Amino acid sequence: MRLSFPFLALTILSLCFSCNSDEEGLSVAPVDENEELSGGVNLTAHDFSENAFGVQANNLNFTEQGQFVTGNAFFRSNWVTAPSSVQTLDGLGPIMNAIACGSCHFKDGRARPPLAGSDDLTGLLLRLSIPGIGPHGGTIDEPVYGGQFQDRSILGVDGEGKVRVTYEEIQGQYADGTTYSLRKPTYEFYDLKYGSLQSGFQFSPRIAQQLPGLGLLENVSEETILSYVDENDADGDGISGRANYVWDEQLQETRLGRFGWKSNQPTIYQQTAGAFNGDIGITTSLYPNDGLTPTQKERYPDLVDGGSPEIDDATLDKVAAYIRTLSVPARRDWQEAKVLRGKLLFTQMKCSSCHIPQMETSSKSSTSALNGQIIRPYTDLLLHDMGDGLADNRPDFLATGNEWRTAPLWGIGMIKTVNKHTFLLHDGRARNIEEAILWHGGEAQQSKMEFTELNKFDREAVIKFLESL
């Protein structure tokens, strides 16, 4: 039986059978106590400016506040080529996707996808692999270009090549006759500098996500997440979330995955170290190699690095602590009738079966501010089959080529303010929330179809509710 949190069933009953009504007589959901506090008491920010994603958690101690400030500085700093007089920031590359964490996560937010016909991949990376199961159940890197396509490089070294993105428009129609158009991306690898990609290689585009609230999700107990699993759809609702189990490099064991587009990372620390290594070319004690493949090392055998490792554990800890204690923007307009109408429809369409509205963090974090928080992330952190339309056809540990982690929805309405765009989904193909809904398939097909059958007012209500998150 798929369970969410102890009182979810009662909540759904109250929404469906004891609903309030607005001034026009339409059924609306009730206002829940403190539902505007998306990140709980300690990690909800009431800053609605372009800095909304970069707010420090409340109730941090003096040491934690210092880690936040120092981690923030390293997160935003540009790394440089070694050797450099700034030894704490040298070691960039030799091949990479960006020169700083903030290059892709501008203001701790979400990147935008490339424009049609563009090869500027800032904020969008492409995972690479070949068929088969690699070490610890993961993927096997593409032999010439590795596990991630890196289009940039330091002076005197070739980047791996270029990728051009184009879009095909796909037309559709709502039940009331209103038309819409979705765009489907196509990726062309060209100007490859190290030879051909292996025949049958797999790739997966991944856009950089916004960062607020990750520490809270890390502190949700494993038991809570696993309580949402219904792999064989025992309750017959068509939704069968699965857990991904991935390799923890630090502990040298398999653990529950919860971060990344396919829940392929177990902790913020490992996600951060992996991003330093893959995106910027910075080595850590966790990932001590520079990422060059044998083919690339043969061409450049004598490159100077920035030390072994290029970022020490203490600094990496501070960057991870910074990410861990970023607050979530508070809800806006959560008491408005149209928002409450959208909230009701969101539940009735079973969107909340995957986008779980509420859960509580554990008491296990060494950062006490993260403990015992009632949070509203709208995710179950599980894998779901989203249909062929969104498939990347690339497995990732237990995740199939059709499966994606349920994206947390908190903060979704602030992306436009912080990052000046509204692009969504794993590759940024959706130009707004409406298109993101319409791309849902697989386990979400029925919910998507019910959305297409709503009248215009109710479609707007659902979107307005999501924009309030």
Order of alpha helices (4+ residues) and beta strands (2+ residues): alpha-beta-beta-beta-alpha-beta-alpha-beta-beta-beta-beta-beta-beta-alpha-alpha-beta-beta-alpha-alpha-alpha-beta-alpha-beta-beta-beta-beta-alpha-alpha-alpha-alpha
